[in-house]
Amino acid sequence: MLDDPAAQQVLDSVRKQHPSLFEEGLFDKFHRIYTSVENFRRGLIVTQLSTAMRNVVSGGAHYSLAVLENVMSDMVTGMAKLARGKPREAVTDMLTSVNALVRTGVKMDYKKRTELMRLLEDPNSVGPLYHMRLVSNVMGDVNLGTKVSYYANTLNRFQEYLIRGAAMEYKLRQLTTRHLGKKLETLNGQDIPQDIWEESLRFAMRMTFAETARSPALRTAF
């Protein structure tokens, strides 16, 4: 629709006398479809879908490298104790992170992590508070106001919770074995010291680049 009434009248007259000039040809249809697809592709580049896909890879790699670092550190500590004539302690130290990783396993939904959820939902402990913090601050969430945004955010939350759940359970298992000498299955939420809760949560959030700054000045800056 043109703003100038006279020009609009001329255009309407031409359209009426020569309708074939305004028909959409094969090239026009192709161009319209191509443009729509290209715009959608460009939109995905800057939406949460692409971010979530990249985060699945980067978060998984981050978690794997962190666990590998823990295993190597345990090996060094164990070898040092073995050299000091403490074979039992050496073996325990060398296997702590490996056992924690094996027992953590792989689950596609963090809510299916029975032991982790049992502790996070223990009403007699600080577990529910850490549960709330675990599922907060999803780094990829951006409000685009569309259905694509809704599903993209859903995917992003899924991948972050997947990695966070595994990372937090792993760290809880590692620290409770190392500092309490007990398996996670034998503990209730109130049996776990708050510093272990805190370190486990920070580890999980760090795996998805969502750890908050420790310094008050840094928290203010960000």
Phi and psi in degrees as GROMACS dihedral restraints (atoms count N, CA, C in turn):
[ dihedral_restraints ]
;  ai    aj    ak    al  type     phi  dphi    fc
    3     4     5     6     1   -91.3    20    10
    4     5     6     7     1   152.5    20    10
    6     7     8     9     1   -76.3    20    10
    7     8     9    10     1   -30.6    20    10
    9    10    11    12     1   -85.4    20    10
   10    11    12    13     1   115.4    20    10
   12    13    14    15     1   -57.9    20    10
   13    14    15    16     1   -38.2    20    10
   15    16    17    18     1   -66.4    20    10
   16    17    18    19     1   -44.1    20    10
   18    19    20    21     1   -65.3    20    10
   19    20    21    22     1   -37.3    20    10
   21    22    23    24     1   -64.6    20    10
   22    23    24    25     1   -36.9    20    10
   24    25    26    27     1   -65.7    20    10
   25    26    27    28     1   -41.2    20    10
   27    28    29    30     1   -64.4    20    10
   28    29    30    31     1   -43.3    20    10
   30    31    32    33     1   -62.0    20    10
   31    32    33    34     1   -41.9    20    10
   33    34    35    36     1   -64.1    20    10
   34    35    36    37     1   -36.3    20    10
   36    37    38    39     1   -67.6    20    10
   37    38    39    40     1   -43.9    20    10
   39    40    41    42     1   -64.4    20    10
   40    41    42    43     1   -41.7    20    10
   42    43    44    45     1   -60.5    20    10
   43    44    45    46     1   -37.2    20    10
   45    46    47    48     1   -73.1    20    10
   46    47    48    49     1   -37.8    20    10
   48    49    50    51     1   -81.9    20    10
   49    50    51    52     1   -29.7    20    10
   51    52    53    54     1  -133.8    20    10
   52    53    54    55     1    68.3    20    10
   54    55    56    57     1   -61.3    20    10
   55    56    57    58     1   -27.3    20    10
   57    58    59    60     1   -63.8    20    10
   58    59    60    61     1   -25.1    20    10
   60    61    62    63     1   -67.7    20    10
   61    62    63    64     1   -21.5    20    10
   63    64    65    66     1  -107.2    20    10
   64    65    66    67     1     5.0    20    10
   66    67    68    69     1   -76.4    20    10
   67    68    69    70     1   145.3    20    10
   69    70    71    72     1   -82.9    20    10
   70    71    72    73     1   118.6    20    10
   72    73    74    75     1   -84.5    20    10
   73    74    75    76     1   177.8    20    10
   75    76    77    78     1   -60.8    20    10
   76    77    78    79     1   -43.0    20    10
   78    79    80    81     1   -64.4    20    10
   79    80    81    82     1   -39.8    20    10
   81    82    83    84     1   -63.2    20    10
   82    83    84    85     1   -42.2    20    10
   84    85    86    87     1   -62.7    20    10
   85    86    87    88     1   -44.5    20    10
   87    88    89    90     1   -61.4    20    10
   88    89    90    91     1   -44.2    20    10
   90    91    92    93     1   -63.3    20    10
   91    92    93    94     1   -39.5    20    10
   93    94    95    96     1   -66.0    20    10
   94    95    96    97     1   -44.5    20    10
   96    97    98    99     1   -65.9    20    10
   97    98    99   100     1   -43.8    20    10
   99   100   101   102     1   -61.0    20    10
  100   101   102   103     1   -42.6    20    10
  102   103   104   105     1   -63.2    20    10
  103   104   105   106     1   -40.5    20    10
  105   106   107   108     1   -63.7    20    10
  106   107   108   109     1   -45.6    20    10
  108   109   110   111     1   -63.4    20    10
  109   110   111   112     1   -43.7    20    10
  111   112   113   114     1   -64.9    20    10
  112   113   114   115     1   -40.0    20    10
  114   115   116   117     1   -64.5    20    10
  115   116   117   118     1   -39.2    20    10
  117   118   119   120     1   -64.4    20    10
  118   119   120   121     1   -43.0    20    10
  120   121   122   123     1   -61.4    20    10
  121   122   123   124     1   -44.8    20    10
  123   124   125   126     1   -64.0    20    10
  124   125   126   127     1   -34.9    20    10
  126   127   128   129     1   -64.6    20    10
  127   128   129   130     1   -38.1    20    10
  129   130   131   132     1   -65.7    20    10
  130   131   132   133     1   -28.8    20    10
  132   133   134   135     1   -60.9    20    10
  133   134   135   136     1   -34.4    20    10
  135   136   137   138     1  -108.9    20    10
  136   137   138   139     1    12.4    20    10
  138   139   140   141     1  -104.4    20    10
  139   140   141   142     1   177.2    20    10
  141   142   143   144     1   -68.4    20    10
  142   143   144   145     1   -23.5    20    10
  144   145   146   147     1   -58.4    20    10
  145   146   147   148     1   -51.7    20    10
  147   148   149   150     1   -67.1    20    10
  148   149   150   151     1   -37.4    20    10
  150   151   152   153     1   -62.3    20    10
  151   152   153   154     1   -44.5    20    10
  153   154   155   156     1   -62.5    20    10
  154   155   156   157     1   -41.9    20    10
  156   157   158   159     1   -63.3    20    10
  157   158   159   160     1   -42.8    20    10
  159   160   161   162     1   -65.6    20    10
  160   161   162   163     1   -37.8    20    10
  162   163   164   165     1   -68.6    20    10
  163   164   165   166     1   -30.9    20    10
  165   166   167   168     1   -58.9    20    10
  166   167   168   169     1   -44.6    20    10
  168   169   170   171     1   -71.8    20    10
  169   170   171   172     1   -50.2    20    10
  171   172   173   174     1   -67.7    20    10
  172   173   174   175     1   -40.9    20    10
  174   175   176   177     1   -65.7    20    10
  175   176   177   178     1   -42.0    20    10
  177   178   179   180     1   -63.5    20    10
  178   179   180   181     1   -41.1    20    10
  180   181   182   183     1   -67.1    20    10
  181   182   183   184     1   -40.3    20    10
  183   184   185   186     1   -60.8    20    10
  184   185   186   187     1   -45.8    20    10
  186   187   188   189     1   -62.4    20    10
  187   188   189   190     1   -45.9    20    10
  189   190   191   192     1   -62.8    20    10
  190   191   192   193     1   -42.6    20    10
  192   193   194   195     1   -67.4    20    10
  193   194   195   196     1   -37.3    20    10
  195   196   197   198     1   -66.0    20    10
  196   197   198   199     1   -41.5    20    10
  198   199   200   201     1   -65.2    20    10
  199   200   201   202     1   -42.5    20    10
  201   202   203   204     1   -60.3    20    10
  202   203   204   205     1   -40.7    20    10
  204   205   206   207     1   -62.0    20    10
  205   206   207   208     1   -42.1    20    10
  207   208   209   210     1   -62.2    20    10
  208   209   210   211     1   -43.5    20    10
  210   211   212   213     1   -62.6    20    10
  211   212   213   214     1   -44.2    20    10
  213   214   215   216     1   -64.3    20    10
  214   215   216   217     1   -40.2    20    10
  216   217   218   219     1   -63.4    20    10
  217   218   219   220     1   -41.4    20    10
  219   220   221   222     1   -63.5    20    10
  220   221   222   223     1   -37.4    20    10
  222   223   224   225     1   -63.7    20    10
  223   224   225   226     1   -43.1    20    10
  225   226   227   228     1   -63.5    20    10
  226   227   228   229     1   -45.6    20    10
  228   229   230   231     1   -61.9    20    10
  229   230   231   232     1   -42.5    20    10
  231   232   233   234     1   -64.5    20    10
  232   233   234   235     1   -41.7    20    10
  234   235   236   237     1   -64.6    20    10
  235   236   237   238     1   -36.8    20    10
  237   238   239   240     1   -64.3    20    10
  238   239   240   241     1   -41.7    20    10
  240   241   242   243     1   -69.8    20    10
  241   242   243   244     1   -33.1    20    10
  243   244   245   246     1   -64.8    20    10
  244   245   246   247     1   -39.5    20    10
  246   247   248   249     1   -65.8    20    10
  247   248   249   250     1   -25.6    20    10
  249   250   251   252     1   -90.7    20    10
  250   251   252   253     1     8.1    20    10
  252   253   254   255     1    80.1    20    10
  253   254   255   256     1    32.2    20    10
  255   256   257   258     1  -121.7    20    10
  256   257   258   259     1    70.6    20    10
  258   259   260   261     1   -63.3    20    10
  259   260   261   262     1   -39.3    20    10
  261   262   263   264     1   -65.1    20    10
  262   263   264   265     1   -46.8    20    10
  264   265   266   267     1   -64.4    20    10
  265   266   267   268     1   -36.1    20    10
  267   268   269   270     1   -61.8    20    10
  268   269   270   271     1   -47.5    20    10
  270   271   272   273     1   -63.7    20    10
  271   272   273   274     1   -42.6    20    10
  273   274   275   276     1   -59.4    20    10
  274   275   276   277     1   -46.2    20    10
  276   277   278   279     1   -64.3    20    10
  277   278   279   280     1   -42.3    20    10
  279   280   281   282     1   -66.8    20    10
  280   281   282   283     1   -25.9    20    10
  282   283   284   285     1  -102.1    20    10
  283   284   285   286     1    -3.9    20    10
  285   286   287   288     1   -57.7    20    10
  286   287   288   289     1   -55.0    20    10
  288   289   290   291     1   -69.8    20    10
  289   290   291   292     1   -35.7    20    10
  291   292   293   294     1   -63.5    20    10
  292   293   294   295     1   -46.9    20    10
  294   295   296   297     1   -62.0    20    10
  295   296   297   298     1   -40.5    20    10
  297   298   299   300     1   -61.9    20    10
  298   299   300   301     1   -41.0    20    10
  300   301   302   303     1   -66.3    20    10
  301   302   303   304     1   -45.5    20    10
  303   304   305   306     1   -63.5    20    10
  304   305   306   307     1   -44.0    20    10
  306   307   308   309     1   -69.2    20    10
  307   308   309   310     1   -29.0    20    10
  309   310   311   312     1   -67.7    20    10
  310   311   312   313     1   -44.5    20    10
  312   313   314   315     1    64.2    20    10
  313   314   315   316     1  -161.2    20    10
  315   316   317   318     1  -127.3    20    10
  316   317   318   319     1   124.4    20    10
  318   319   320   321     1  -135.3    20    10
  319   320   321   322     1   137.1    20    10
  321   322   323   324     1   -78.4    20    10
  322   323   324   325     1    -8.7    20    10
  324   325   326   327     1  -134.9    20    10
  325   326   327   328     1   121.0    20    10
  327   328   329   330     1   -62.7    20    10
  328   329   330   331     1   -24.1    20    10
  330   331   332   333     1   -70.1    20    10
  331   332   333   334     1   -16.2    20    10
  333   334   335   336     1   -88.0    20    10
  334   335   336   337     1     1.8    20    10
  336   337   338   339     1   -80.6    20    10
  337   338   339   340     1    91.3    20    10
  339   340   341   342     1   -54.4    20    10
  340   341   342   343     1   -50.9    20    10
  342   343   344   345     1   -68.6    20    10
  343   344   345   346     1   -41.0    20    10
  345   346   347   348     1   -62.9    20    10
  346   347   348   349     1   -46.7    20    10
  348   349   350   351     1   -67.2    20    10
  349   350   351   352     1   -35.0    20    10
  351   352   353   354     1   -59.8    20    10
  352   353   354   355     1   -41.0    20    10
  354   355   356   357     1   -75.3    20    10
  355   356   357   358     1   -40.1    20    10
  357   358   359   360     1   -67.3    20    10
  358   359   360   361     1   -25.8    20    10
  360   361   362   363     1  -102.8    20    10
  361   362   363   364     1     9.1    20    10
  363   364   365   366     1   -68.9    20    10
  364   365   366   367     1   110.9    20    10
  366   367   368   369     1   -70.2    20    10
  367   368   369   370     1   -14.0    20    10
  369   370   371   372     1   -95.0    20    10
  370   371   372   373     1    12.9    20    10
  372   373   374   375     1  -137.4    20    10
  373   374   375   376     1  -175.5    20    10
  375   376   377   378     1   -85.6    20    10
  376   377   378   379     1     4.9    20    10
  378   379   380   381     1   -50.4    20    10
  379   380   381   382     1   -50.2    20    10
  381   382   383   384     1   -58.1    20    10
  382   383   384   385     1   -33.8    20    10
  384   385   386   387     1   -64.7    20    10
  385   386   387   388     1   -42.9    20    10
  387   388   389   390     1   -73.0    20    10
  388   389   390   391     1   -27.8    20    10
  390   391   392   393     1   -63.6    20    10
  391   392   393   394     1   -44.8    20    10
  393   394   395   396     1   -62.0    20    10
  394   395   396   397     1   -41.5    20    10
  396   397   398   399     1   -70.2    20    10
  397   398   399   400     1   -33.2    20    10
  399   400   401   402     1   -63.4    20    10
  400   401   402   403     1   -37.6    20    10
  402   403   404   405     1   -97.4    20    10
  403   404   405   406     1    11.8    20    10
  405   406   407   408     1   -99.7    20    10
  406   407   408   409     1   170.0    20    10
  408   409   410   411     1    57.7    20    10
  409   410   411   412     1    55.6    20    10
  411   412   413   414     1   -74.5    20    10
  412   413   414   415     1   119.3    20    10
  414   415   416   417     1   -66.0    20    10
  415   416   417   418     1   -29.9    20    10
  417   418   419   420     1   -90.4    20    10
  418   419   420   421     1    -2.8    20    10
  420   421   422   423     1   -69.2    20    10
  421   422   423   424     1   122.1    20    10
  423   424   425   426     1  -136.8    20    10
  424   425   426   427     1   133.0    20    10
  426   427   428   429     1   -85.1    20    10
  427   428   429   430     1   102.6    20    10
  429   430   431   432     1   -95.9    20    10
  430   431   432   433     1    -8.2    20    10
  432   433   434   435     1    70.7    20    10
  433   434   435   436     1    27.3    20    10
  435   436   437   438     1  -135.7    20    10
  436   437   438   439     1   168.7    20    10
  438   439   440   441     1   -64.5    20    10
  439   440   441   442     1   -35.1    20    10
  441   442   443   444     1   -59.5    20    10
  442   443   444   445     1   -40.9    20    10
  444   445   446   447     1   -61.2    20    10
  445   446   447   448     1   -43.1    20    10
  447   448   449   450     1   -60.8    20    10
  448   449   450   451     1   -50.1    20    10
  450   451   452   453     1   -70.7    20    10
  451   452   453   454     1   -33.2    20    10
  453   454   455   456     1   -64.7    20    10
  454   455   456   457     1   -43.3    20    10
  456   457   458   459     1   -64.4    20    10
  457   458   459   460     1   -36.2    20    10
  459   460   461   462     1   -61.3    20    10
  460   461   462   463     1   -45.0    20    10
  462   463   464   465     1   -63.4    20    10
  463   464   465   466     1   -41.4    20    10
  465   466   467   468     1   -65.8    20    10
  466   467   468   469     1   -42.4    20    10
  468   469   470   471     1   -63.0    20    10
  469   470   471   472     1   -40.9    20    10
  471   472   473   474     1   -58.9    20    10
  472   473   474   475     1   -49.5    20    10
  474   475   476   477     1   -68.5    20    10
  475   476   477   478     1   -34.0    20    10
  477   478   479   480     1   -71.0    20    10
  478   479   480   481     1   -43.1    20    10
  480   481   482   483     1   -66.1    20    10
  481   482   483   484     1   -36.0    20    10
  483   484   485   486     1   -58.3    20    10
  484   485   486   487     1   -49.5    20    10
  486   487   488   489     1   -73.2    20    10
  487   488   489   490     1   -42.1    20    10
  489   490   491   492     1   -62.3    20    10
  490   491   492   493     1   -42.4    20    10
  492   493   494   495     1   -61.1    20    10
  493   494   495   496     1   -45.6    20    10
  495   496   497   498     1   -64.5    20    10
  496   497   498   499     1   -43.6    20    10
  498   499   500   501     1   -65.8    20    10
  499   500   501   502     1   -40.5    20    10
  501   502   503   504     1   -70.0    20    10
  502   503   504   505     1   -42.0    20    10
  504   505   506   507     1   -63.8    20    10
  505   506   507   508     1   -41.9    20    10
  507   508   509   510     1   -58.6    20    10
  508   509   510   511     1   -47.8    20    10
  510   511   512   513     1   -68.5    20    10
  511   512   513   514     1   -37.5    20    10
  513   514   515   516     1   -61.4    20    10
  514   515   516   517     1   -44.1    20    10
  516   517   518   519     1   -63.0    20    10
  517   518   519   520     1   -43.8    20    10
  519   520   521   522     1   -63.6    20    10
  520   521   522   523     1   -48.4    20    10
  522   523   524   525     1   -73.2    20    10
  523   524   525   526     1   -37.2    20    10
  525   526   527   528     1   -68.6    20    10
  526   527   528   529     1   -34.4    20    10
  528   529   530   531     1   -68.6    20    10
  529   530   531   532     1   -43.5    20    10
  531   532   533   534     1   -70.9    20    10
  532   533   534   535     1   -44.3    20    10
  534   535   536   537     1   -98.9    20    10
  535   536   537   538     1   -26.8    20    10
  537   538   539   540     1  -107.0    20    10
  538   539   540   541     1   -16.7    20    10
  540   541   542   543     1    68.7    20    10
  541   542   543   544     1    26.0    20    10
  543   544   545   546     1  -132.7    20    10
  544   545   546   547     1   151.4    20    10
  546   547   548   549     1   -77.5    20    10
  547   548   549   550     1   150.8    20    10
  549   550   551   552     1   -59.2    20    10
  550   551   552   553     1   -35.2    20    10
  552   553   554   555     1   -63.5    20    10
  553   554   555   556     1   -21.2    20    10
  555   556   557   558     1   -94.3    20    10
  556   557   558   559     1     0.5    20    10
  558   559   560   561     1  -109.9    20    10
  559   560   561   562     1   152.2    20    10
  561   562   563   564     1  -104.6    20    10
  562   563   564   565     1   169.0    20    10
  564   565   566   567     1   -56.7    20    10
  565   566   567   568     1   -39.7    20    10
  567   568   569   570     1   -73.2    20    10
  568   569   570   571     1   -12.5    20    10
  570   571   572   573     1   -80.1    20    10
  571   572   573   574     1   -14.4    20    10
  573   574   575   576     1   -95.2    20    10
  574   575   576   577     1   121.0    20    10
  576   577   578   579     1   -60.5    20    10
  577   578   579   580     1   151.7    20    10
  579   580   581   582     1   -64.9    20    10
  580   581   582   583     1   -30.3    20    10
  582   583   584   585     1   -66.5    20    10
  583   584   585   586     1   -30.5    20    10
  585   586   587   588     1   -72.7    20    10
  586   587   588   589     1   -41.7    20    10
  588   589   590   591     1   -55.9    20    10
  589   590   591   592     1   -48.6    20    10
  591   592   593   594     1   -65.0    20    10
  592   593   594   595     1   -45.7    20    10
  594   595   596   597     1   -64.4    20    10
  595   596   597   598     1   -37.6    20    10
  597   598   599   600     1   -66.2    20    10
  598   599   600   601     1   -42.4    20    10
  600   601   602   603     1   -64.7    20    10
  601   602   603   604     1   -45.2    20    10
  603   604   605   606     1   -61.0    20    10
  604   605   606   607     1   -39.2    20    10
  606   607   608   609     1   -61.9    20    10
  607   608   609   610     1   -45.8    20    10
  609   610   611   612     1   -63.2    20    10
  610   611   612   613     1   -43.1    20    10
  612   613   614   615     1   -68.8    20    10
  613   614   615   616     1   -34.8    20    10
  615   616   617   618     1   -65.2    20    10
  616   617   618   619     1   -31.4    20    10
  618   619   620   621     1   -65.1    20    10
  619   620   621   622     1   -25.5    20    10
  621   622   623   624     1  -112.1    20    10
  622   623   624   625     1    22.5    20    10
  624   625   626   627     1    57.3    20    10
  625   626   627   628     1    35.6    20    10
  627   628   629   630     1  -118.8    20    10
  628   629   630   631     1    12.7    20    10
  630   631   632   633     1   -69.4    20    10
  631   632   633   634     1   134.6    20    10
  633   634   635   636     1   -81.9    20    10
  634   635   636   637     1   152.4    20    10
  636   637   638   639     1   -65.6    20    10
  637   638   639   640     1   142.6    20    10
  639   640   641   642     1   -77.7    20    10
  640   641   642   643     1   -37.3    20    10
  642   643   644   645     1   -75.5    20    10
  643   644   645   646     1   133.2    20    10
  645   646   647   648     1   -57.1    20    10
  646   647   648   649     1   -35.9    20    10
  648   649   650   651     1   -65.7    20    10
  649   650   651   652     1   -41.4    20    10
  651   652   653   654     1   -68.2    20    10
  652   653   654   655     1   -39.9    20    10
  654   655   656   657     1   -60.9    20    10
  655   656   657   658     1   -37.7    20    10
  657   658   659   660     1   -67.5    20    10
  658   659   660   661     1   -40.5    20    10
  660   661   662   663     1   -64.7    20    10
  661   662   663   664     1   -36.3    20    10
